[in-house]
């Protein structure tokens, strides 16, 4: 009985009959026809119950439903969820499907209607976007089926107690990986950077294409190819410097707690780290990781062997923090002790004020003395939108003046870092991944690492 539900049509018919019976109290001639209609309603309701609870042709019940999703979800990305429905009744049914998604999503619109003919199957697809790493628990998939009479509905429940972990955005990582392999990174905003000079390590000969440096033409090889009735020029191709170390240093302190578009700055940094590490490995460099706050949380030595990216993914997934005050002195001592080779250090942190930067500047200068340091911090996009909004009152002007002061301090922080020869990147959170890849490729092109 817990799976039996009366429909709106049933209550509408009952309400109409009740109203008509009230009128029949004053017009007795209507009483008998209404009693007949009430009996017909009872017979139809019984027939509807017999149709819904009678034996179906399928082995899984009369209406089969199944939720299909990956073994893990990608944080900050749209993950597709599919609902498979199959009607094994001998008649058409109308269904309402309610998926009990994890409470972290806070959605109340996961209800789908469908009409299924006998033996027909349908697939319903929708998107879920998690904004926090961890374990997400799905409940049951509730399928409410109604016959053509539409007086009662029967509920079927499938797929109860399903746990799916939410990892850093591996979907974003795969997207960039495919674009990098097919040399199409410009489609997502990664710039083509002109190479300054070149490595002298020869890699291969290849055909000339417009845009190649004429100085790289191999005239002897071109002459041999020309004698073979092929007039294509041949150029020498030199490989990039390889096996350079690229470390992502992720600050897990209180400054990384601020959310943008539902995702914290920490999770933006984690997603960008995964993508950047994958690009570095594709470029034959070594990717490493250090996470820190008041203490060092994780240290993954730089490597590029098979399985290393999966190790980084697992370490990033397990990162937890209490958002305490960051100890940059501890970071410096650990980097000095554990990173012996000159490396590219991409420090993901945030400085809201110039004074906050100046407190940590001595440690940043020491890091930059031994390594190529890039300090990545975040532009407050909501503050920028507030600044561009029209000011209508004196209070609005006052608030915009204060907001402009904070925005100016961000720009001054960039200049302060550059004054000491430290590279800086001030970026909106949503553009962090693209901008970080651009700076990495720029450093490679300029031969800084």
C-alpha positions as CSV (number, residue, x, y, z in Angstrom):
1,X,0.0,0.0,0.0
2,X,3.0,2.4,0.5
3,X,3.5,2.3,-3.3
4,X,-0.1,3.2,-4.1
5,X,-1.0,6.8,-4.8
6,X,-4.2,8.4,-6.0
7,X,-3.9,10.9,-8.8
8,X,-5.2,14.4,-9.3
9,X,-7.7,13.1,-11.8
10,X,-9.2,10.8,-9.2
11,X,-9.6,13.6,-6.7
12,X,-11.1,15.9,-9.3
13,X,-13.8,13.3,-10.2
14,X,-14.5,12.7,-6.5
15,X,-14.8,16.5,-5.9
16,X,-17.2,16.8,-8.8
17,X,-19.4,13.9,-7.5
18,X,-19.4,15.4,-4.0
19,X,-20.6,18.7,-5.4
20,X,-23.2,17.0,-7.5
21,X,-24.5,15.0,-4.5
22,X,-24.8,18.2,-2.5
23,X,-27.0,19.6,-5.3
24,X,-28.9,16.3,-5.4
25,X,-29.9,16.9,-1.8
26,X,-32.2,19.7,-3.2
27,X,-32.9,17.9,-6.5
28,X,-33.7,14.2,-5.6
29,X,-34.0,13.2,-9.2
30,X,-30.2,13.4,-9.6
31,X,-29.4,11.1,-6.8
32,X,-29.8,7.8,-8.6
33,X,-27.6,8.8,-11.7
34,X,-25.0,10.1,-9.3
35,X,-25.0,6.9,-7.3
36,X,-24.5,5.0,-10.6
37,X,-21.6,7.3,-11.5
38,X,-20.1,6.7,-8.0
39,X,-20.3,3.0,-8.6
40,X,-18.7,3.4,-12.0
41,X,-15.8,5.3,-10.4
42,X,-15.3,2.5,-8.0
43,X,-15.3,-0.1,-10.8
44,X,-12.8,2.0,-12.9
45,X,-10.6,2.5,-9.9
46,X,-10.6,-1.3,-9.2
47,X,-9.8,-1.9,-12.9
48,X,-7.0,0.6,-12.8
49,X,-5.5,-1.2,-9.7
50,X,-5.8,-4.5,-11.5
51,X,-4.0,-3.1,-14.6
52,X,-1.1,-1.6,-12.5
53,X,-0.7,-4.5,-10.1
54,X,-1.3,-7.3,-12.6
55,X,1.7,-9.4,-13.9
56,X,3.9,-7.7,-16.5
57,X,6.0,-9.2,-19.2
58,X,9.4,-8.1,-17.8
59,X,11.6,-9.8,-15.3
60,X,12.2,-6.6,-13.3
61,X,8.6,-5.6,-12.7
62,X,6.1,-3.7,-14.8
63,X,8.1,-0.5,-15.2
64,X,11.9,-0.8,-14.9
65,X,14.1,2.2,-14.1
66,X,17.8,2.7,-13.7
67,X,20.1,5.6,-13.0
68,X,23.3,5.7,-15.1
69,X,26.3,7.8,-14.1
70,X,30.0,7.6,-13.9
71,X,32.0,6.0,-11.1
72,X,33.0,9.5,-10.0
73,X,31.8,13.1,-10.6
74,X,34.0,16.0,-11.7
75,X,34.0,19.0,-9.3
76,X,32.9,22.3,-10.8
77,X,31.9,20.7,-14.2
78,X,28.5,19.6,-15.6
79,X,28.2,15.8,-15.1
80,X,25.6,14.0,-17.2
81,X,23.2,11.7,-15.5
82,X,21.0,9.3,-17.5
83,X,17.7,7.7,-16.4
84,X,16.8,4.5,-18.3
85,X,13.1,3.7,-18.4
86,X,11.4,0.6,-19.8
87,X,7.7,-0.2,-20.0
88,X,6.9,-3.9,-19.8
89,X,3.1,-3.5,-19.5
90,X,0.8,-4.5,-22.3
91,X,-0.5,-1.0,-22.5
92,X,0.9,2.6,-22.6
93,X,1.7,4.3,-19.4
94,X,2.5,7.8,-18.3
95,X,5.4,8.1,-15.8
96,X,6.7,10.7,-13.4
97,X,10.3,10.1,-12.3
98,X,11.8,11.7,-9.2
99,X,15.5,11.1,-8.7
100,X,16.7,11.5,-5.0
101,X,19.9,13.3,-5.7
102,X,22.4,14.2,-2.9
103,X,21.4,17.0,-0.6
104,X,24.6,19.0,-1.5
105,X,23.0,20.0,-4.8
106,X,19.9,21.6,-3.1
107,X,17.7,21.1,-6.1
108,X,14.0,20.4,-6.1
109,X,13.4,20.2,-9.9
110,X,14.6,16.7,-10.6
111,X,11.2,15.5,-11.8
112,X,10.7,14.2,-15.3
113,X,7.5,13.1,-17.2
114,X,7.4,10.6,-20.0
115,X,4.9,8.6,-22.0
116,X,5.9,5.0,-22.8
117,X,4.2,2.7,-25.3
118,X,4.1,-1.0,-24.6
119,X,7.7,-2.4,-24.7
120,X,9.2,1.1,-25.3
121,X,12.3,2.4,-23.6
122,X,13.4,6.0,-23.1
123,X,16.5,7.7,-21.8
124,X,16.2,10.9,-19.8
125,X,19.3,13.0,-19.4
126,X,20.1,15.9,-17.1
127,X,23.2,17.6,-15.6
128,X,24.6,17.9,-12.1
129,X,27.3,20.4,-11.1
130,X,28.9,19.7,-7.7
131,X,30.9,22.5,-6.1
132,X,32.7,20.6,-3.4
133,X,34.8,17.5,-3.3
134,X,33.8,14.5,-1.2
135,X,31.3,11.6,-1.1
136,X,27.8,12.2,-2.5
137,X,25.0,9.8,-1.6
138,X,22.2,9.2,-4.1
139,X,18.9,7.9,-2.8
140,X,16.3,5.9,-4.7
141,X,15.0,6.4,-8.2
142,X,11.2,6.8,-7.9
143,X,9.1,5.9,-10.9
144,X,5.4,6.6,-10.7
145,X,3.4,4.8,-13.4
146,X,-0.2,5.5,-14.4
147,X,-2.4,3.6,-16.8
148,X,-4.5,5.3,-19.5
149,X,-7.3,5.5,-17.0
150,X,-5.1,7.7,-14.8
151,X,-6.9,7.3,-11.5
152,X,-4.1,5.7,-9.4
153,X,-0.4,5.5,-9.7
154,X,2.0,2.8,-8.7
155,X,5.5,3.6,-7.4
156,X,8.6,1.6,-8.3
157,X,11.9,2.3,-6.5
158,X,15.3,1.4,-7.9
159,X,19.0,2.1,-7.2
160,X,18.9,2.9,-3.5
161,X,22.0,4.0,-1.4
162,X,24.5,4.7,-4.2
163,X,27.6,6.6,-3.2
164,X,29.6,8.5,-5.8
165,X,32.9,10.4,-5.0
166,X,33.4,13.9,-6.4
167,X,37.0,14.4,-7.7
168,X,38.8,17.4,-9.0
169,X,37.6,18.2,-12.5
170,X,39.0,15.4,-14.6
171,X,36.5,16.3,-17.3
172,X,38.2,19.7,-17.7
173,X,41.6,17.9,-17.6
174,X,40.5,15.5,-20.5
175,X,39.2,18.4,-22.5
176,X,42.5,20.3,-22.3
177,X,44.4,17.0,-23.0
178,X,42.5,16.3,-26.2
179,X,43.0,19.9,-27.4
180,X,46.7,19.8,-26.5
181,X,47.2,16.5,-28.4
182,X,45.3,17.9,-31.5
183,X,47.1,21.3,-31.2
184,X,43.8,23.1,-30.7
185,X,44.4,24.8,-27.3
186,X,43.7,28.2,-28.9
187,X,40.0,27.3,-29.0
188,X,39.8,27.7,-25.2
189,X,41.9,30.8,-25.0
190,X,45.4,29.4,-24.7
191,X,47.6,31.7,-26.8
192,X,50.1,30.8,-29.4
193,X,53.3,32.2,-28.0
194,X,56.2,33.1,-30.3
195,X,59.3,31.2,-29.3
196,X,62.4,33.3,-28.4
197,X,65.4,31.3,-29.6
198,X,65.3,27.5,-29.7
199,X,66.8,24.5,-28.1
200,X,69.8,23.2,-30.0
201,X,68.8,19.5,-29.5
202,X,67.7,18.2,-32.9
203,X,64.6,16.0,-32.9
204,X,63.5,15.3,-36.5
205,X,63.1,16.5,-40.1
206,X,59.6,17.5,-41.3
207,X,58.0,19.3,-44.2
208,X,58.0,23.1,-44.3
209,X,54.7,24.8,-43.5
210,X,54.0,28.6,-43.7
211,X,55.2,30.3,-40.6
212,X,58.3,28.2,-40.0
213,X,61.5,30.1,-39.5
214,X,63.4,30.1,-42.9
215,X,66.6,29.7,-41.0
216,X,65.6,26.1,-40.0
217,X,65.4,24.9,-43.7
218,X,67.6,22.0,-44.3
219,X,68.8,22.7,-47.9
220,X,70.6,19.4,-48.4
221,X,67.6,17.3,-47.4
222,X,65.3,19.6,-49.5
223,X,67.6,19.0,-52.5
224,X,67.4,15.2,-52.1
225,X,63.6,15.4,-51.8
226,X,63.5,17.7,-54.9
227,X,65.5,15.1,-56.8
228,X,62.9,12.5,-55.9
229,X,60.3,14.6,-57.8
230,X,58.9,16.3,-54.6
231,X,59.5,20.0,-54.4
232,X,58.5,20.3,-50.7
233,X,61.1,22.0,-48.5
234,X,62.4,20.3,-45.4
235,X,63.1,22.0,-42.0
236,X,65.0,20.9,-38.9
237,X,62.7,20.5,-35.9
238,X,64.3,21.1,-32.5
239,X,62.7,19.7,-29.3
240,X,61.8,21.8,-26.3
241,X,63.8,21.5,-23.1
242,X,62.4,18.5,-21.3
243,X,62.3,17.0,-17.9
244,X,61.9,20.4,-16.2
245,X,60.2,20.3,-12.8
246,X,56.9,22.1,-12.4
247,X,55.5,22.3,-8.8
248,X,52.1,23.6,-7.9
249,X,52.0,25.0,-4.4
250,X,48.4,25.3,-3.1
251,X,47.6,27.5,-0.1
252,X,44.8,25.9,2.0
253,X,44.6,28.8,4.4
254,X,41.7,31.1,5.2
255,X,42.4,33.3,2.3
256,X,41.3,30.5,-0.1
257,X,37.9,30.0,1.5
258,X,36.1,32.7,-0.5
259,X,33.5,31.3,-2.9
260,X,32.9,32.4,-6.5
261,X,30.1,30.8,-8.5
262,X,29.6,28.3,-5.8
263,X,33.2,27.0,-5.9
264,X,35.8,28.0,-3.3
265,X,39.2,29.5,-4.4
266,X,40.8,26.4,-3.1
267,X,38.8,24.1,-5.4
268,X,39.6,26.5,-8.4
269,X,43.3,26.0,-7.6
270,X,42.9,22.3,-7.2
271,X,41.1,22.0,-10.6
272,X,43.7,24.2,-12.3
273,X,46.6,22.2,-10.7
274,X,45.2,18.9,-12.2
275,X,44.9,20.4,-15.7
276,X,48.3,22.1,-15.5
277,X,50.1,19.0,-14.3
278,X,48.6,17.0,-17.2
279,X,49.8,19.6,-19.7
280,X,53.2,19.6,-18.2
281,X,53.5,15.9,-18.4
282,X,52.3,16.0,-22.1
283,X,55.1,18.6,-22.6
284,X,57.6,16.0,-21.2
285,X,58.1,17.9,-18.0
286,X,57.8,16.6,-14.5
287,X,54.8,17.6,-12.3
288,X,54.9,17.9,-8.5
289,X,52.6,19.1,-5.8
290,X,52.8,20.7,-2.3
291,X,49.7,21.7,-0.3
292,X,50.1,23.7,2.9
293,X,48.4,25.9,5.5
294,X,49.6,26.0,9.1
295,X,51.4,22.8,8.3
296,X,52.5,20.9,5.2
297,X,49.6,18.6,4.2
298,X,51.0,16.8,1.1
299,X,54.2,16.6,-0.8
300,X,54.3,14.7,-4.2
301,X,57.8,14.8,-5.8
302,X,57.9,15.8,-9.4
303,X,57.6,13.0,-11.9
304,X,56.2,12.1,-15.3
305,X,56.1,8.3,-15.2
306,X,52.9,6.4,-16.0
307,X,50.4,6.5,-13.2
308,X,51.8,9.7,-11.7
309,X,48.8,11.8,-12.8
310,X,46.4,9.3,-11.1
311,X,48.5,9.7,-7.9
312,X,48.1,13.5,-8.1
313,X,44.4,13.1,-8.7
314,X,44.0,11.0,-5.5
315,X,46.1,13.3,-3.4
316,X,44.1,16.4,-4.6
317,X,40.8,14.6,-4.0
318,X,41.7,13.9,-0.3
319,X,42.7,17.4,0.5
320,X,40.9,18.7,3.6
321,X,41.4,22.0,5.5
322,X,40.2,24.0,8.4
323,X,41.2,27.3,6.6
324,X,43.7,28.4,9.3
325,X,46.4,31.0,9.0
326,X,49.1,30.1,6.4
327,X,52.7,29.7,7.5
328,X,54.9,30.8,4.5
329,X,58.1,30.3,6.5
330,X,57.2,26.6,6.9
331,X,56.6,26.5,3.1
332,X,60.0,28.0,2.4
333,X,61.9,25.6,4.6
334,X,60.2,22.6,3.1
335,X,60.8,23.7,-0.5
336,X,64.4,24.4,0.3
337,X,64.8,20.9,1.9
338,X,62.8,18.9,-0.7
339,X,63.3,20.6,-4.1
340,X,67.0,20.6,-4.9
341,X,66.7,21.3,-8.6
342,X,65.7,24.7,-10.0
343,X,62.0,24.4,-10.8
344,X,59.0,26.4,-11.8
345,X,56.9,27.0,-8.6
346,X,53.3,28.1,-9.3
347,X,52.0,29.3,-5.9
348,X,48.2,29.5,-5.7
349,X,47.3,31.9,-2.9
350,X,45.3,35.1,-2.4
351,X,46.3,38.6,-1.1
352,X,43.4,41.0,-0.5
353,X,45.7,43.8,0.8
354,X,49.1,45.1,0.1
355,X,50.1,44.8,3.7
356,X,49.1,41.1,3.7
357,X,51.5,40.6,0.8
358,X,54.3,42.5,2.4
359,X,54.2,40.3,5.5
360,X,55.0,37.3,3.3
361,X,57.2,39.0,0.8
362,X,60.6,38.0,2.5
363,X,59.7,34.3,2.1
364,X,58.6,34.8,-1.5
365,X,61.8,36.6,-2.3
366,X,63.8,33.7,-0.9
367,X,61.8,31.2,-3.0
368,X,62.3,33.3,-6.1
369,X,66.1,33.4,-5.5
370,X,66.4,29.6,-6.0
371,X,63.5,28.9,-8.4
372,X,61.3,30.5,-11.0
373,X,58.3,31.6,-8.9
374,X,54.9,32.6,-10.2
375,X,52.5,33.9,-7.6
376,X,48.9,33.3,-8.7
377,X,46.2,35.2,-6.8
378,X,42.6,36.1,-7.6
379,X,40.7,39.1,-8.8
380,X,37.4,39.7,-7.0
381,X,35.0,39.6,-10.0
382,X,32.0,40.5,-7.9
383,X,33.8,43.6,-6.7
384,X,34.6,44.5,-10.3
385,X,30.9,44.2,-11.2
386,X,30.0,46.4,-8.3
387,X,32.5,49.1,-9.4
388,X,30.9,49.2,-12.9
389,X,27.4,49.5,-11.6
390,X,25.9,53.0,-11.8
391,X,26.0,54.9,-8.5
392,X,22.6,56.5,-7.6
393,X,23.1,57.6,-4.0
394,X,25.8,59.1,-1.9
395,X,26.1,55.7,-0.1
396,X,26.7,54.0,-3.4
397,X,29.5,56.5,-4.2
398,X,31.0,55.9,-0.8
399,X,30.9,52.1,-1.2
400,X,32.4,52.2,-4.7
401,X,35.2,54.4,-3.4
402,X,36.1,51.7,-0.8
403,X,35.7,49.0,-3.4
404,X,38.1,50.9,-5.8
405,X,40.6,51.1,-2.9
406,X,40.6,47.3,-2.6
407,X,40.9,46.8,-6.4
408,X,43.8,49.2,-6.5
409,X,45.6,47.3,-3.7
410,X,45.4,44.2,-5.9
411,X,47.1,45.9,-8.7
412,X,49.7,47.4,-6.4
413,X,50.4,43.9,-5.2
414,X,51.3,42.8,-8.7
415,X,53.6,45.7,-9.1
416,X,55.2,45.0,-5.7
417,X,56.0,41.5,-6.7
418,X,57.4,42.5,-10.1
419,X,59.6,45.1,-8.4
420,X,61.5,42.2,-6.7
421,X,61.7,40.1,-9.9
422,X,58.8,37.8,-8.9
423,X,56.3,36.9,-11.6
424,X,52.7,37.5,-10.7
425,X,49.3,36.5,-12.2
426,X,46.2,38.3,-11.1
427,X,43.3,36.4,-12.7
428,X,39.5,35.9,-12.3
429,X,38.7,32.5,-10.8
430,X,36.8,31.4,-13.8
431,X,39.8,32.0,-16.1
432,X,42.4,30.6,-13.8
433,X,43.1,27.4,-15.7
434,X,43.6,29.1,-19.1
435,X,45.7,31.9,-17.7
436,X,47.9,29.5,-15.7
437,X,48.6,27.4,-18.9
438,X,49.4,30.5,-20.8
439,X,52.0,31.6,-18.3
440,X,53.5,28.1,-18.2
441,X,53.8,28.0,-22.0
442,X,55.2,31.5,-22.0
443,X,58.0,30.4,-19.6
444,X,58.7,27.4,-21.9
445,X,58.8,29.6,-25.0
446,X,61.2,32.1,-23.3
447,X,63.4,29.4,-22.1
448,X,63.1,30.4,-18.4
449,X,62.7,26.8,-17.3
